[in-house]
């Protein structure tokens, strides 16, 4: 088969959505399928190149040096590349921006149209930090995409499936394909030298990795507020943060007077991520909503007990009182109490950590790819 994928962001930009796409597309190539990927041309990227066997074609966008601004022009500039996809057997568009016009490619080229809906946030938008206009527009866009003439949809969780149905998509035409977890994420990774390097010997650690510069989806504000309560109760506890956007949370950390209790690792290389998880006694997140929640799955696979919010897809990833503790979202005090409980109860934390790798075994890229191919084969002989 020749599969064309359309997404507003892709390599070299790497986030959760792009991580999924790279893994699925690389496997498709390895199995002998042709993959062409149409995406935005961000500053510093080439117009055309081959990445791990994937033929990447990039469409010009304004504000190419500003991901958040430029990506929203992609649904319209991408149409200039429609001829590049004329030989595809399947066209798969990915939410959000690409899915606005992605269905047009299928209709104009008379090709089967697949929608990959990572998530629709629906009512959760009211809790994001987006401006009032965005809070109003996004649900409308979700309804428009759900009402567009896609032949089928794939989601990474039952939550995303429900949110897509809520927006109006036909529930009979949706398949769930959970994301996978790379083999590099495993229990018992040795990090003794790192504990010494960061002066963590004898300290209790909790933390998070991900975006700290988003529109509020990750709920970082609540984690920082919880950290204040945690260190008041457990003075030898340290909050470890990794990822992008630390400068956005730095003022709040300073305001709360907990600078000496926070260690910022910044953006770390891929091979360092499993070690970061292993440095933590408790992985903790305060997400408002997640389509899958990959960091929670990765941390659990690394044998870390998890404290997370009982919202959206997270209960599908973290099993309350088995692999971690789930608490109400947007509640710093509940988050802090759960973190304190696990920091002070090694037996319980160890039990959750031991259960995590067993439960997350089902999250494999092989299983995810199988689900994708099952959908493609519905439309291609």
C-alpha positions in Angstrom: 0.0 0.0 0.0 0.9 3.6 -0.4 -0.2 5.6 2.6 -0.3 9.4 2.6 -0.3 11.1 6.0 -1.2 14.8 6.5 -0.3 16.5 9.7 0.4 20.2 10.5 3.6 19.2 12.5 6.1 16.5 11.9 9.9 15.9 12.1 12.0 17.9 13.0 9.3 19.2 15.4 8.8 16.4 18.0 5.9 16.2 20.4 3.5 13.4 21.4 1.6 13.4 18.1 4.8 13.5 16.0 6.3 10.7 18.2 3.3 8.5 17.3 3.5 9.3 13.6 7.2 8.5 13.4 6.8 5.1 15.1 3.8 4.0 13.0 5.2 5.3 9.7 8.6 3.7 10.3 7.0 0.4 10.9 4.9 0.7 7.8 8.0 1.3 5.7 9.8 -1.7 7.4 6.8 -3.8 6.3 7.3 -2.8 2.7 4.6 0.0 2.4 5.3 3.3 0.9 4.7 6.3 3.1 4.4 10.0 2.0 4.0 12.6 4.7 2.7 16.1 4.0 3.4 18.7 6.7 4.3 22.3 7.4 7.7 23.7 6.4 9.0 25.1 9.6 12.1 27.3 9.8 15.3 25.4 9.1 13.6 22.4 7.5 13.8 21.2 3.9 11.0 21.3 1.3 11.5 17.6 0.6 13.5 14.9 2.2 13.5 11.2 3.1 13.4 10.5 6.9 13.7 6.8 7.9 12.3 5.8 4.6 9.4 8.3 4.8 9.0 10.7 1.9 8.4 14.0 3.7 6.9 16.9 1.7 6.6 20.3 3.4 4.2 23.0 2.5 5.1 26.7 2.9 3.4 28.4 5.9 3.7 32.0 7.1 5.3 32.5 10.6 7.5 29.4 9.9 9.6 30.2 12.9 6.6 30.2 15.2 5.0 26.8 15.4 1.8 27.8 17.1 1.0 30.6 14.7 2.1 29.1 11.4 0.5 25.7 11.9 -3.0 27.2 11.6 -2.4 28.3 8.0 -1.4 24.7 7.0 -5.0 23.5 6.3 -5.0 26.0 3.4 -1.4 26.1 2.1 -1.3 22.3 2.1 -3.8 22.2 -0.8 -1.1 23.4 -3.1 0.5 20.0 -2.8 -2.5 17.8 -3.6 -0.9 16.4 -6.8 1.9 15.0 -4.6 -0.7 12.5 -3.1 -2.4 11.4 -6.3 -0.9 7.9 -6.2 -1.8 7.2 -2.6 -4.1 4.3 -1.8 -5.1 5.7 1.6 -5.1 9.3 3.0 -4.9 9.8 6.7 -5.3 13.2 8.3 -4.4 14.0 11.8 -6.1 16.5 14.2 -6.3 19.4 14.7 -5.4 21.8 11.8 -4.6 19.2 9.1 -8.0 17.5 9.6 -9.9 20.7 8.8 -9.2 20.2 5.0 -7.7 16.8 5.0 -10.9 15.1 3.9 -10.8 17.3 0.7 -7.7 15.4 -0.5 -9.7 12.2 -0.4 -12.7 13.6 -2.1 -10.8 15.4 -4.9 -8.5 12.4 -5.5 -11.2 9.8 -4.9 -9.2 8.1 -2.2 -10.3 6.5 1.1 -10.1 9.1 3.9 -9.0 8.2 7.4 -9.1 10.6 10.3 -6.7 10.1 13.2 -8.2 11.9 16.2 -5.6 12.2 18.9 -8.2 13.9 21.1 -11.0 16.4 21.2 -11.1 18.3 24.4 -14.8 19.3 24.2 -15.9 20.6 27.6 -12.2 20.6 28.9 -11.5 23.7 26.8 -13.1 25.9 29.5 -10.4 24.9 31.8 -7.5 25.6 29.5 -5.5 28.9 29.6 -6.5 29.7 26.0 -8.2 33.1 25.3 -12.0 33.3 25.3 -12.1 33.3 21.5 -10.1 30.1 21.3 -12.3 28.4 23.9 -15.3 29.2 21.7 -13.7 28.3 18.4 -12.1 25.0 19.2 -15.3 23.1 20.0 -16.8 24.5 16.8 -13.8 23.2 14.8 -14.1 19.8 16.5 -17.8 19.6 15.4 -16.8 20.6 11.9 -14.1 17.9 11.7 -16.4 15.2 13.1 -19.0 16.2 10.6 -16.6 16.1 7.7 -16.9 13.1 5.2 -14.2 10.9 6.6 -14.6 7.2 5.8 -13.2 6.0 9.2 -11.5 7.2 12.3 -8.7 5.9 14.5 -8.2 7.1 18.1 -5.5 6.3 20.7 -7.9 5.7 23.6 -11.5 5.0 24.5 -11.7 8.6 25.8 -10.8 10.0 22.4 -13.3 7.7 20.8 -16.0 9.0 23.1 -15.0 12.7 22.5 -15.2 12.1 18.8 -18.7 10.6 19.1 -19.8 13.4 21.2 -18.7 15.8 18.4 -21.0 14.0 16.0 -18.8 11.3 14.3 -20.4 7.9 13.5 -19.6 5.5 16.4 -19.7 2.6 14.0 -16.7 3.9 12.1 -14.1 4.3 14.8 -11.3 2.0 15.8 -9.1 2.4 19.0 -5.4 1.9 18.5 -3.5 2.6 21.7 0.0 4.1 21.3 3.1 1.9 22.0 5.9 2.3 24.4 9.5 1.9 23.2 11.6 -0.9 24.6 14.1 1.5 26.1 11.6 2.2 28.8 12.0 -0.6 31.4 12.4 -1.1 35.1 15.6 -1.2 37.1 17.6 1.3 35.1 20.7 2.2 37.1 20.9 6.0 38.0 23.1 6.0 41.1 25.6 8.3 39.4 22.9 10.7 38.4 21.6 10.9 41.9 25.1 11.9 43.1 25.5 14.4 40.2 22.3 16.2 41.1 22.8 15.9 44.9 19.7 13.6 45.2 21.3 11.0 47.5 19.0 10.7 50.5 16.4 12.9 48.9 12.8 11.9 47.9 12.0 12.8 44.4 8.8 13.4 42.4 8.5 15.1 39.0 7.2 15.5 35.5 8.5 15.7 31.9 6.7 17.5 29.1 5.6 20.9 27.9 5.5 23.7 30.4 4.6 26.3 27.8 1.3 25.0 26.6 -2.2 26.4 26.9 -2.8 24.8 30.3 -3.5 21.2 29.1 -0.7 19.8 31.3 -1.9 21.6 34.4 1.7 22.5 35.5 0.4 25.3 37.7 -1.3 22.7 39.9 1.8 20.6 40.1 3.9 23.6 41.2 1.3 24.6 43.8 1.2 20.9 45.0 5.0 21.0 45.3 4.9 23.8 47.8 2.6 21.6 50.0 4.8 18.5 49.5 8.1 20.1 50.6 6.4 21.7 53.6 5.4 18.2 54.7 8.5 16.4 53.4 11.5 18.8 53.5 13.9 16.4 51.8 11.6 16.1 48.8 12.7 17.5 45.5 10.6 18.4 42.4 12.4 17.3 39.2 11.2 18.9 35.9 12.2 18.2 32.3 11.0 19.5 29.0 10.3 22.8 27.4 8.9 26.1 28.8 10.4 26.2 32.2 10.7 30.0 32.1 6.9 30.1 32.1 6.6 28.4 35.5 9.8 29.9 37.0 7.9 33.0 38.3 5.4 30.9 40.2 8.2 28.8 41.7 9.8 31.9 42.9 6.6 33.4 44.2 6.0 30.2 46.3 9.5 30.3 47.6 10.4 26.8 46.6 13.4 27.5 44.2 15.8 25.4 46.3 13.4 22.4 46.1 13.1 22.4 42.3 15.7 21.0 39.8 15.2 21.9 36.1 16.7 19.4 33.7 15.5 21.4 30.7 15.0 19.6 27.4 16.8 16.3 27.6 17.9 13.9 24.8 15.8 10.8 24.1 18.3 8.4 25.6 18.1 10.4 28.9 14.3 10.2 29.2 14.2 6.6 30.7 16.9 7.7 33.2 14.9 10.7 34.2 11.9 8.5 35.0 14.1 6.2 37.0 15.4 9.2 39.1 11.9 9.7 40.4 10.4 8.0 43.4 7.0 9.2 42.2 6.0 10.3 38.7 3.4 13.1 39.1 1.3 14.9 36.6 -1.7 17.3 36.7 -3.0 17.1 33.2 -6.4 18.7 32.5 -7.0 16.2 29.6 -5.0 13.8 27.5 -5.7 11.9 24.4 -3.4 9.1 25.5 -1.0 10.4 28.2 2.2 8.8 26.9 4.4 10.1 29.7 2.3 8.3 32.3 2.5 5.0 30.4 6.3 5.4 30.0 6.9 6.2 33.6 4.7 3.2 34.6 6.7 0.9 32.3 9.9 2.1 34.0 8.5 0.9 37.3 7.6 4.2 38.7 4.4 4.7 40.8 2.3 7.4 39.3 0.1 10.2 40.7 -2.1 11.6 38.1 -5.5 13.2 37.5 -8.7 11.1 37.2 -9.6 12.6 33.8 -10.0 11.9 30.1 -7.8 8.9 29.0 -5.6 8.7 32.1 -7.7 6.1 33.9 -7.0 3.8 30.9 -3.3 4.3 31.4 -2.9 4.5 35.2 -5.0 2.0 37.2 -6.0 3.6 40.5 -4.6 1.9 43.6 -2.9 -0.6 41.4 -0.2 1.3 39.4 -0.7 4.6 41.0 -3.2 7.1 42.6 -5.7 9.1 40.7 -6.9 12.4 42.1 -9.4 15.1 41.0 -8.1 17.5 38.3 -7.3 21.1 39.1 -6.9 20.3 42.8 -3.4 21.0 44.1 -4.1 19.8 47.6 -5.4 16.4 46.5 -2.4 16.0 44.2 0.0 16.9 47.0 -1.6 14.5 49.4 -1.2 11.6 47.0 2.4 12.5 46.3 3.1 12.7 50.0 1.4 9.4 50.6 3.6 7.6 48.2 6.8 9.4 49.2 6.2 8.3 52.8 5.0 4.8 52.1 7.8 2.9 50.3 5.9 -0.4 50.5 2.9 1.0 48.6 5.0 2.8 46.1 7.0 -0.3 45.4 3.8 -2.3 44.9 2.5 0.2 42.4 5.9 0.4 40.6 6.0 -3.4 40.3 2.5 -3.5 38.8 3.2 -0.8 36.2 5.4 -2.8 33.8 2.9 -5.7 33.9 -0.1 -3.6 33.0 1.6 -1.5 30.3 2.8 -4.6 28.4 -0.3 -4.2 26.1 0.9 -0.8 24.8 3.1 -1.8 21.9 3.7 -0.2 18.5 3.2 -3.6 17.0 -0.3 -3.8 18.3 -0.9 -0.2 17.3 0.3 -0.8 13.7 -1.9 -3.9 13.5 -5.0 -1.9 14.3 -4.0 0.8 11.7 -3.5 -1.8 8.9 -6.8 -3.5 9.8 -8.5 -0.1 9.1 -6.5 0.5 5.8 -7.4 -3.0 4.6 -11.1 -2.2 4.9 -10.7 0.1 2.0 -7.8 -1.3 0.0 -7.8 -4.8 -1.5 
